[in-house]
Amino acid sequence: MIVARVLLVGFDDACAARVRRRLAAVSVQVVARAGHDEIDVRALSDRSPVVIDLTAGDAAALGLVRTIRSKPELTDLPIICCLSRSERGDLPARLVDDLGVRVLLYQPIEPEELAQQAASLLGVALPPLVEDAGQRPVAATIVSLWDQLKGPIVERTAIFDEVSAALRADRLGGELRRSARAEAHKLTGTVGTVGFFKAAQLARQLDDLLRPGAPLGRADAAAIEGLTVDLRLELEQVPVQADGGRPASDGRPLLLIVDDDLELVRRVSAEAARSGMRVATATELPEARAAIARACPDLVLLDLTFPDETEDGLALLSELSDRTPPVPVLVLTARDGLADRVDVARRGGRGFLQKPVPVTPVVEAIINLLTWLRASEAKVLAVDDDPEILDLLRALVEPQRIRLTTLADPLRFWDVLEDASPDLLVLDVDMPHLSGIELCRVVRNDPRWGGLPILFLTARTDAETVQRLFAAGADDYVSKPIIGTELVTRFRNRLERTQLLRAMSETDPLTGVANRRKATQSIDQLLRLANRHRQPFSLALIDLDRFKQINDRHGHATGDTVLRRLGELLLRRFRGDDVVARWGGEEFLVGMYGMTRSDGVIRLQEALDQFGEEEFPAPSSARFSVTFSAGVAEYPVDGADLTALYQAADRAMYRAKQAGRDRVLPAGRYPDQEHGEPA
């Protein structure tokens, strides 16, 4: 019988573990690097796919591709190569045309996509992926992973059979004992989190039996065997099945308008769609509830009064606020009493607009709220050597609009911390090589990261351990096995306080983009990443054309509207890991990691074209449009730090204004001139 096989070259353990779980019927072999001492090319004869990570620019990895293709018997071997998203030159073309690479994948590398591509080349079907659990109860979200986790977890219990056999033969070594205890410790957290609390107790008893210094002899073999059998029996129980999730979207925010004013619904829908949203509508509350059950919206625009209904919109507002996570609601109503405003605020409403109101301010309020929600998406870095715990954390927190980065190898901590730039750090206490307590001290000693909130996950809650956590600088801890609702609540409490303080100190209040101080910090960090990973970084400087004339002719309130709309556009057009900031006055700055100068010019030109199509109302009832000019500089071609890049982009932007405004130019050898907007 031929067993389907996939070889992964150069991927970390966490990524490999997720690919292995998805390819349940396939043998997934993993090697750390592409050197000839690691891989026997002669063994690659079964036509099974080879997946090679080239993102680090490793010459040995590229050499492996060439070596495989140099073997006549391997000319048809399927190869998948993973590249940096900013890969320049002709390497992609050479890989495909000259070396016969079947599939190219680009950063960020998703284990799910790797598994799908490998399955396609093998001609096997993947089991259904656990659906997005955005609106499922936390407990149901966790148990829905059990089908994927069960096999690997049960296999891990085999180490206890080895321990009992070694005890009966009177040859239990220290290394086997330490490994078995570490496995029992991991199982305590993992199976308890899924909901197998009795199994967690059994794993904890094994942990206690195997603790250092505890005497173990032949008589203890029977106890370990009994605990292992009971543990496996518990893990054979069938968990409660979760209900289905919501369908995946195309990435655009979904707005649900609940109002029986058909003309208003039509006009708001058209304007919202033009601003890049998907729109669903409902003219009565039962219809709204049905629409929410089909696809949970990102934002609801809700009227409070429905003449033919026995209830008003406040009941639906309460339901949406009580969901996990809450659905943000913007109220648009003719009711104007203070009691109504207080009731809306008390029930979790995010805004109150009073009818009659023009369509433009309504859509602006929607965009502002969506922009704020996007900007407030939290980032969490979780470090734990147990891949199952990391998968469970992902299932718990990602439906809560939390972006989770996981790390199973604590030795890679500092690089991943810099890359992820988290709002919250989650650490396990007991890990190989470096403990969570040591990592906590490292973070607290660094001036840039010293204020980062740190939460520990630990199966040890004795007074001594807890004292050590707080002495090292921990803000909080959650005991394993993890109770899902408790963990989510702790996360939210820490993140909301952090985000509130950051929003006050790092956001420009008029436009909603980053202020100058925050932009400087973020760009310095991205420049360090660009240097370490040898990636390009582009800086764009944007200046509104004839902005002084807008303020003089139409008033400063209109000028503020223009600034706000440009900030909203830039936030929509650029990725979440880009930096969008107001640098001062009518000047905006965009930092684009992994993007060349020429690509940055294209991105800015697209934004300029879109902004030029917008019309702004003037007090005289006339409408007018606005343009901007921009310059784009690239690291390290045009400068090695923020100051040099800004100066290069500023010269290019000034040159664009001299050439007639309304254009984007790359940095280059422009002569220095005295600045000041051309007449």
ChimeraX attribute file (.defattr): number of C-alpha atoms within 10 A of each C-alpha:
attribute: neighborCount
match mode: 1-to-1
recipient: residues
	/A:1	3
	/A:2	5
	/A:3	9
	/A:4	18
	/A:5	19
	/A:6	25
	/A:7	19
	/A:8	24
	/A:9	24
	/A:10	20
	/A:11	19
	/A:12	16
	/A:13	17
	/A:14	20
	/A:15	19
	/A:16	21
	/A:17	18
	/A:18	19
	/A:19	22
	/A:20	20
	/A:21	19
	/A:22	21
	/A:23	24
	/A:24	14
	/A:25	15
	/A:26	17
	/A:27	14
	/A:28	17
	/A:29	13
	/A:30	18
	/A:31	17
	/A:32	13
	/A:33	19
	/A:34	22
	/A:35	16
	/A:36	13
	/A:37	7
	/A:38	11
	/A:39	16
	/A:40	9
	/A:41	13
	/A:42	10
	/A:43	7
	/A:44	16
	/A:45	11
	/A:46	14
	/A:47	18
	/A:48	20
	/A:49	24
	/A:50	21
	/A:51	26
	/A:52	23
	/A:53	23
	/A:54	21
	/A:55	21
	/A:56	13
	/A:57	14
	/A:58	14
	/A:59	11
	/A:60	15
	/A:61	22
	/A:62	17
	/A:63	14
	/A:64	18
	/A:65	21
	/A:66	15
	/A:67	15
	/A:68	20
	/A:69	19
	/A:70	12
	/A:71	11
	/A:72	8
	/A:73	14
	/A:74	17
	/A:75	13
	/A:76	16
	/A:77	18
	/A:78	19
	/A:79	25
	/A:80	23
	/A:81	24
	/A:82	19
	/A:83	21
	/A:84	19
	/A:85	15
	/A:86	18
	/A:87	18
	/A:88	11
	/A:89	8
	/A:90	8
	/A:91	13
	/A:92	15
	/A:93	12
	/A:94	12
	/A:95	20
	/A:96	15
	/A:97	11
	/A:98	12
	/A:99	17
	/A:100	19
	/A:101	22
	/A:102	17
	/A:103	17
	/A:104	15
	/A:105	20
	/A:106	16
	/A:107	12
	/A:108	11
	/A:109	17
	/A:110	13
	/A:111	17
	/A:112	16
	/A:113	12
	/A:114	24
	/A:115	19
	/A:116	17
	/A:117	18
	/A:118	27
	/A:119	19
	/A:120	13
	/A:121	17
	/A:122	17
	/A:123	10
	/A:124	14
	/A:125	11
	/A:126	15
	/A:127	12
	/A:128	7
	/A:129	10
	/A:130	14
	/A:131	14
	/A:132	16
	/A:133	23
	/A:134	23
	/A:135	21
	/A:136	19
	/A:137	17
	/A:138	20
	/A:139	18
	/A:140	19
	/A:141	27
	/A:142	23
	/A:143	21
	/A:144	21
	/A:145	20
	/A:146	20
	/A:147	12
	/A:148	17
	/A:149	19
	/A:150	14
	/A:151	13
	/A:152	14
	/A:153	19
	/A:154	14
	/A:155	10
	/A:156	13
	/A:157	19
	/A:158	12
	/A:159	18
	/A:160	24
	/A:161	16
	/A:162	15
	/A:163	23
	/A:164	22
	/A:165	18
	/A:166	18
	/A:167	20
	/A:168	15
	/A:169	12
	/A:170	12
	/A:171	12
	/A:172	18
	/A:173	11
	/A:174	10
	/A:175	9
	/A:176	15
	/A:177	19
	/A:178	15
	/A:179	15
	/A:180	24
	/A:181	23
	/A:182	17
	/A:183	20
	/A:184	26
	/A:185	24
	/A:186	27
	/A:187	28
	/A:188	26
	/A:189	25
	/A:190	26
	/A:191	28
	/A:192	19
	/A:193	22
	/A:194	25
	/A:195	20
	/A:196	19
	/A:197	16
	/A:198	16
	/A:199	23
	/A:200	27
	/A:201	19
	/A:202	23
	/A:203	27
	/A:204	20
	/A:205	18
	/A:206	24
	/A:207	21
	/A:208	14
	/A:209	18
	/A:210	21
	/A:211	16
	/A:212	12
	/A:213	7
	/A:214	8
	/A:215	9
	/A:216	14
	/A:217	14
	/A:218	16
	/A:219	11
	/A:220	16
	/A:221	19
	/A:222	14
	/A:223	15
	/A:224	22
	/A:225	18
	/A:226	12
	/A:227	18
	/A:228	22
	/A:229	16
	/A:230	15
	/A:231	22
	/A:232	16
	/A:233	11
	/A:234	17
	/A:235	20
	/A:236	10
	/A:237	9
	/A:238	10
	/A:239	17
	/A:240	12
	/A:241	13
	/A:242	17
	/A:243	14
	/A:244	16
	/A:245	18
	/A:246	17
	/A:247	13
	/A:248	9
	/A:249	10
	/A:250	8
	/A:251	8
	/A:252	12
	/A:253	15
	/A:254	21
	/A:255	23
	/A:256	24
	/A:257	25
	/A:258	25
	/A:259	24
	/A:260	17
	/A:261	11
	/A:262	12
	/A:263	10
	/A:264	16
	/A:265	19
	/A:266	13
	/A:267	15
	/A:268	20
	/A:269	22
	/A:270	14
	/A:271	16
	/A:272	22
	/A:273	15
	/A:274	10
	/A:275	14
	/A:276	13
	/A:277	18
	/A:278	19
	/A:279	19
	/A:280	18
	/A:281	20
	/A:282	19
	/A:283	16
	/A:284	19
	/A:285	23
	/A:286	12
	/A:287	13
	/A:288	21
	/A:289	16
	/A:290	11
	/A:291	16
	/A:292	16
	/A:293	13
	/A:294	12
	/A:295	17
	/A:296	20
	/A:297	20
	/A:298	18
	/A:299	23
	/A:300	27
	/A:301	24
	/A:302	25
	/A:303	27
	/A:304	22
	/A:305	18
	/A:306	17
	/A:307	10
	/A:308	8
	/A:309	11
	/A:310	7
	/A:311	13
	/A:312	16
	/A:313	20
	/A:314	19
	/A:315	12
	/A:316	19
	/A:317	23
	/A:318	18
	/A:319	14
	/A:320	22
	/A:321	17
	/A:322	13
	/A:323	13
	/A:324	16
	/A:325	17
	/A:326	16
	/A:327	21
	/A:328	21
	/A:329	28
	/A:330	23
	/A:331	24
	/A:332	22
	/A:333	20
	/A:334	14
	/A:335	15
	/A:336	12
	/A:337	9
	/A:338	9
	/A:339	10
	/A:340	15
	/A:341	16
	/A:342	11
	/A:343	13
	/A:344	22
	/A:345	14
	/A:346	10
	/A:347	18
	/A:348	19
	/A:349	23
	/A:350	16
	/A:351	17
	/A:352	19
	/A:353	20
	/A:354	13
	/A:355	12
	/A:356	10
	/A:357	13
	/A:358	11
	/A:359	16
	/A:360	15
	/A:361	11
	/A:362	19
	/A:363	18
	/A:364	18
	/A:365	15
	/A:366	20
	/A:367	21
	/A:368	18
	/A:369	19
	/A:370	19
	/A:371	18
	/A:372	15
	/A:373	15
	/A:374	14
	/A:375	17
	/A:376	17
	/A:377	16
	/A:378	22
	/A:379	18
	/A:380	23
	/A:381	21
	/A:382	25
	/A:383	28
	/A:384	24
	/A:385	21
	/A:386	20
	/A:387	21
	/A:388	24
	/A:389	26
	/A:390	21
	/A:391	17
	/A:392	21
	/A:393	20
	/A:394	18
	/A:395	23
	/A:396	23
	/A:397	21
	/A:398	17
	/A:399	18
	/A:400	19
	/A:401	15
	/A:402	19
	/A:403	17
	/A:404	19
	/A:405	19
	/A:406	22
	/A:407	23
	/A:408	21
	/A:409	18
	/A:410	20
	/A:411	13
	/A:412	11
	/A:413	16
	/A:414	13
	/A:415	11
	/A:416	17
	/A:417	18
	/A:418	14
	/A:419	14
	/A:420	17
	/A:421	18
	/A:422	21
	/A:423	22
	/A:424	20
	/A:425	22
	/A:426	24
	/A:427	25
	/A:428	24
	/A:429	22
	/A:430	19
	/A:431	19
	/A:432	14
	/A:433	8
	/A:434	14
	/A:435	15
	/A:436	23
	/A:437	22
	/A:438	12
	/A:439	20
	/A:440	25
	/A:441	16
	/A:442	15
	/A:443	21
	/A:444	18
	/A:445	13
	/A:446	10
	/A:447	8
	/A:448	10
	/A:449	15
	/A:450	15
	/A:451	15
	/A:452	18
	/A:453	21
	/A:454	23
	/A:455	23
	/A:456	25
	/A:457	25
	/A:458	22
	/A:459	20
	/A:460	15
	/A:461	14
	/A:462	8
	/A:463	9
	/A:464	9
	/A:465	15
	/A:466	17
	/A:467	12
	/A:468	12
	/A:469	24
	/A:470	15
	/A:471	12
	/A:472	18
	/A:473	20
	/A:474	23
	/A:475	13
	/A:476	17
	/A:477	20
	/A:478	19
	/A:479	15
	/A:480	23
	/A:481	24
	/A:482	23
	/A:483	16
	/A:484	22
	/A:485	14
	/A:486	12
	/A:487	18
	/A:488	17
	/A:489	11
	/A:490	14
	/A:491	22
	/A:492	16
	/A:493	11
	/A:494	17
	/A:495	21
	/A:496	14
	/A:497	11
	/A:498	17
	/A:499	17
	/A:500	12
	/A:501	11
	/A:502	14
	/A:503	19
	/A:504	10
	/A:505	14
	/A:506	19
	/A:507	20
	/A:508	19
	/A:509	13
	/A:510	13
	/A:511	21
	/A:512	23
	/A:513	29
	/A:514	25
	/A:515	22
	/A:516	19
	/A:517	14
	/A:518	18
	/A:519	22
	/A:520	16
	/A:521	11
	/A:522	18
	/A:523	21
	/A:524	13
	/A:525	15
	/A:526	23
	/A:527	23
	/A:528	15
	/A:529	19
	/A:530	17
	/A:531	15
	/A:532	10
	/A:533	14
	/A:534	15
	/A:535	22
	/A:536	23
	/A:537	26
	/A:538	27
	/A:539	29
	/A:540	30
	/A:541	29
	/A:542	24
	/A:543	25
	/A:544	20
	/A:545	19
	/A:546	16
	/A:547	18
	/A:548	13
	/A:549	11
	/A:550	18
	/A:551	15
	/A:552	10
	/A:553	14
	/A:554	14
	/A:555	14
	/A:556	13
	/A:557	12
	/A:558	17
	/A:559	21
	/A:560	16
	/A:561	16
	/A:562	25
	/A:563	21
	/A:564	18
	/A:565	21
	/A:566	24
	/A:567	23
	/A:568	21
	/A:569	18
	/A:570	21
	/A:571	22
	/A:572	17
	/A:573	14
	/A:574	17
	/A:575	12
	/A:576	12
	/A:577	13
	/A:578	17
	/A:579	23
	/A:580	28
	/A:581	28
	/A:582	25
	/A:583	21
	/A:584	12
	/A:585	10
	/A:586	19
	/A:587	16
	/A:588	24
	/A:589	26
	/A:590	24
	/A:591	27
	/A:592	24
	/A:593	24
	/A:594	22
	/A:595	21
	/A:596	22
	/A:597	24
	/A:598	15
	/A:599	16
	/A:600	27
	/A:601	24
	/A:602	13
	/A:603	16
	/A:604	25
	/A:605	19
	/A:606	14
	/A:607	18
	/A:608	23
	/A:609	14
	/A:610	13
	/A:611	19
	/A:612	15
	/A:613	12
	/A:614	15
	/A:615	13
	/A:616	17
	/A:617	15
	/A:618	16
	/A:619	11
	/A:620	8
	/A:621	8
	/A:622	9
	/A:623	11
	/A:624	13
	/A:625	12
	/A:626	19
	/A:627	20
	/A:628	26
	/A:629	27
	/A:630	32
	/A:631	32
	/A:632	33
	/A:633	33
	/A:634	27
	/A:635	24
	/A:636	18
	/A:637	15
	/A:638	22
	/A:639	16
	/A:640	13
	/A:641	14
	/A:642	16
	/A:643	10
	/A:644	15
	/A:645	25
	/A:646	21
	/A:647	17
	/A:648	26
	/A:649	28
	/A:650	22
	/A:651	26
	/A:652	27
	/A:653	28
	/A:654	25
	/A:655	26
	/A:656	20
	/A:657	23
	/A:658	13
	/A:659	13
	/A:660	11
	/A:661	21
	/A:662	19
	/A:663	20
	/A:664	27
	/A:665	27
	/A:666	24
	/A:667	26
	/A:668	15
	/A:669	10
	/A:670	11
	/A:671	9
	/A:672	10
	/A:673	9
	/A:674	7
	/A:675	10
	/A:676	8
	/A:677	12
	/A:678	12
	/A:679	6
